[in-house]
Amino acid sequence: MTGTLAAIGAGLAVIGVGLGIGRIGGSAMDAMARQPEASGKIQTAMIIAAALIEGAGLFGIVVGLLGL
């Protein structure tokens, strides 16, 4: 039973990461379309935010899999 819950937790972490990075990418594209001159700063902020979300998601996956 514990292994099943850990797998569900790891799956939820992956879904959350995918949704978060997708939302960041979409918002960045909208922002770049509105202000093309600021695209460099927006892209840098987007990459940093995506890396932080990816790290938090990886942490969630590892914690979930340690429950196995």
PyMOL commands that set and color helices and strands:
alter all, ss='L'
color gray80, all
select helices_A, chain A and resi 2-34+36-66
alter helices_A, ss='H'
color red, helices_A
deselect
rebuild
show_as cartoon
